[in-house]
């Protein structure tokens, strides 16, 4: 292990804690790092996916899901999302800061990664990246690492298995295709992908590779998405990307039922906007317990997923997303239109 300054160790831990307060601070930190180091593609991919995490969090207090989920269910699902968001950041951000310090010192410092409980898999890949500067390999390795890191700590966690993944609210999310990852750009343009098999580690890794292809293999869209991200600070409200449809102010009146307002992602004449709160108004910051110890990397087969086997992808998702919003509005209004809810 390289000689190191304890001040550097403490500085990295402090900076990580400071930026890991909530989804807003994490998402901002990813973008800021990417703007400093555009060769680290995962930082921008992580920024855009983290935006979606924030939107999912505020959905739980927004227009539709508050009618479909109890307050306890909203809280449980939020903590599921928040824990995953927190865990990924506390694992990946020290890696970023060690890379940044390596550049300053003009020598690799990646053998310090065990001090931050980073997998040996990533220590090896960062050393490879230092020599070869293969941005694709680094990004997909980080996708594999973060999803594998979450597998035992969140997806296989008995509490989340019982309280979230096995209960109807998670089926609700999947049935309504609310596992859509959206990448906005200027106007009303959206690209992205939908994940239905959230429990499958392999499917989540494949999703990451498809999202990478959308975001980085089309240079025009990459430029548009990056420009949009820089122009629109993340608030957690879906108003960030579609202000014509969403508002972070609730314009409705308690106890009053409204007719259907959406038609092909447009508001009907005279209809009020859909309530999508800012994260700071929806949820308080959470105090997390330390991450569970252990290195996920036990099987060399994980390396197979590094193969660049996905060509450029269009990622058109606007039509599917519009149908999702329509189904969600109907479900929230009727509350009895979903067969599996009736059977509970």
N, C-alpha and C positions, 0 to 999 in steps of 0.2 A: 504493500500500500504506500502511495506517495506521501512524502512529508507534507503537512498541511498546517494552516493557521487555524487555531480554534476560533478565532474571530470570524473566519470565513464560514465555518460550520454553523456558528450561532447566527450569522447574518442570513444565511440561506434559510434556516429554520424560521427566523423571525419574519423574513419577507414572505415566506409561504403562508405562515399563519395570518399575516396581515391581509393577504389577498384571498384567503379562503373563508371569509366571513359569511358569504352567501353567494347565490348564483350570479348576482350582478357583478360582484367584485371578481369572481373567477372568470366570467365571460370577458370582462374588460381586460384582465391581465393576459389572457390568451392572445387577444388581438394586438395589444401593445407589444408583446414579445414577437409576434409574427412581423409586425412592421419594422422591428429592429433586425429580425433574422428571417427573411422570407425563404431561406433555404430549408427551414424547419416547417415543412408543409402541415404537419399535424397541428401546429398552433392555430392555423386558420380553420382547418377542419374541426378542431376541438371548439373553437370559438363559435362556429355556426351551429354545431350540434348542441353546445351548451345553451345557446339561445333557445333552442327547441325545448330543452329541459326546463328553462324558466317559463316558457309559455305553457307547458304541461302543468307546472306548479300553480300558475295563476288560473288556469282553466278550472281547477278544483274549487276556486272561490268565484268563478265567473257565472255567466248567464245560464248555462245549461246543466253542468254537473252538480251544482248546488241543489237542483231539483231531482237528481237521480241518486245522489249519494248522501248518507247521513253525515253529520258533522264529524263523528268518530271515524267514519270511512275516509272522509276528506283528509283528516289529520294523519291517519295511518298511511295513506297513499303518498301524501306529501313527504313524510319522513322516509319512505322508501326511495323516492326520487332524490331527495336532499342528501341522503346518505351516500348514494352512488355518485352524485355530483361532487360531494366533498372528498370521497375516497380517491376518485380519479385525480383531482387537483393536487392533493397532498402527496400523491405518488409521482405525478409527471412534472410538477413545477420545479421541484429540486433538481430534476434532470436538466431542465432548461437552464436553470441558474448555474449549474456546474459546467454546462456547455459554454455559456456566456463567459464564465471565469476562465475556462480553458482558452478561449480566444484571446482574452486579455493577457494571459500569461504565455500564450503561444506554445502550450504543451497540454496534452490530454490529462484531465483530472478524473477520468471516469472510474478509476479504481477506488474513488471515495464513495461511490454509490452505495455500497453496503451499509455505510453509516446512516443512510436515509432509507434503509430497508428496500432498496430497489432490486428487482430481480437480476440475477446473473445474465439472463437473456438480454436485457437492455444494456447492461454494461458491455457485453460483447458487441452488440449492434452499434452502440455509440462509438466504440473504438474503430469499428469498420467504417462508419460514416466519417470519422476524422480523417481516415486515409483516402477514402474513395469519393466522398461527398455525393452519395446516391440518395437523393431526397425521397424517392419513392420507397426504397427499402426501409429507410428510417421511419417514414410515416406509417407504413403497413405494420412494421414491427411494433410501433406504439399502439396501433389499433389492437393487435393480437395481445399485447401486454396488458392494456387497460381492461379489455373484455375478460381476459383470463384472471386478472386481479379481482374483478368484481364477482366472478363466478362463485367462489366459495364464500366470500364475505357478504354478498347480497343475494344473488340468485339462489344459492343453496342454503342460505341462512334459514334455520327452522322457523324463526319468527316471521320473516317475510313470506316464506312458503305458506304458512298457515294463514296469516292475516291479509296478505295481498294476492300472491300468485294463485292460490287455490280458491279464492273467493270470487263471487260473481262480479265485483267491480272491475277486476282485471279482465274477465271475460267480456265485460261491457266495453272496455277500451278496445279490445281486439275486434269485437264484432262491429264496432263503429269505425274501424280502421283509424283509431286515434293514435296509432303508433307511427304516424307519418312524420318524417323528418323533412322540413321545408327549408329551402334555400331561396330567400327573396332576392330580387334585384329591383332596379327602378321601375316605376309604373306599378302594375299589378302582377308582374311576372313572378312565377314560382317554378322552381325545379326541386326534385327530391326523390325520395323513395319511401316505401311502406314496409314495415317489419311486422309480420304476424306471429312468428315463432320466437317470441322474446326469450323463452327459456333455453333456447338452443344456442350454445356458445358458437358453434360453427356458423349458424345463420347470422348472428350478430357480427361476426368477423367479415362474412361475405357482404353484409350491409355496409360495413365500413369501407370495403374495397370499392363497392359501387358508388358510394358517396364521394370517395376520392376521385373516381373517374369523372363524375359530374363536375366536381369543383376544380379539378386541375388539368384534365385532358382536353377541355374546351377553353382555350385561352381567352376568347371573347367573353364567355360567361364568367370566367374567373375574375376578369377585370371589372365586370359589371357588379358581381357579388361583393368584391372587395370595396369598390367605390360606395356601394349601398351601405355596407357595414360601417365604413368610416363616417358616413353622413348621418347614420341613425344609431345613436347610443342605445344600448340594450336597456329596456325598462321592465321587461317581463310581460308587458301588455302586447296582445296581438295587434293593437293599433300601430305598433312600430312599422308593420309592413302593409297593413290594409286599413288605413284611416277612414276609407269610405264605408267600411263595414263595422269596425269595432271602435269602442270608446272606453277609456278608463274611468269615465264617470257613469254611474248607473242611472239611466234616464227613466227607469221604470218605477212603478208605485207598488209597494208591498201588498200582496194579496190579490192583485189584479192580474187576470189571465189575458194574454194578448194572442191574437190570431197569428198564423204563420206569417213571418216577415220576409223570409228569404225566397228568392227565385233566381236560380243560376248565379249565385254569389252576388246578387244585387238586392238591395232593399226594395220592397214594394213601396209604392207611393205613400208617403206620410208615415212610414214605419220608423220607429226609433232604432238606433244602432245597438249592436250586441255588446253587452257589458263584458269587458276584459280588463281587470284591474292591473295596476302596476304591482310588481312583486312586493315593494316596500309596504304597500297598503293591504296586501293579502296575507303575508306571513312574517313572523318575527324571526330573527337570527336564531340558529340552533347551536347548542353546545354539544359537541360530539365527543364520544369516547375514543380512545386511541384505536388506530387501525389494528385489526387482528394480524399477528405476526405470521411469517411463513412465506416461502418462495413457491409460486405456482409452477415454475418451470421444472417439470420432472420427465418430460417426454419430448424427444428430439423431433417427433412428427409435427410439432408446432411450427417448425421451420418451413414445412411444405406450403403453408399459407402465405409465405412471402412472395410466391410466384406471381408475376404480373400477367394475369390471365383474363383481365377484363378490358375490353376496348373502350373507346369513347362512348358515352351514354348520353342520350338526350335528356333523360330525367324528367320528362313532362309529367306534372302531377296536379296541375291546377284543376282539371276537370274532375279528377278523383277526389281532390280535397273539397271541391264545391259540393259533391254528392255527400261526402262525410258530414259537412256542416248541415246539410239539409236533413239527413237521417238523425243527427243529433238534436236538431231543433224539434223534429217530430216526436222523438223519444221523450224529450224533456216536457213537451206540451201534453202529450197523451199519458206518459208514464206507465201505460199498460200495453204499448204496442210491440214490446220486445218479448218474444215467446219465452225465452229462458227466465225472464224476470217473473212472468206469470206462473211459472212452474215452481218457483221457490217457496 
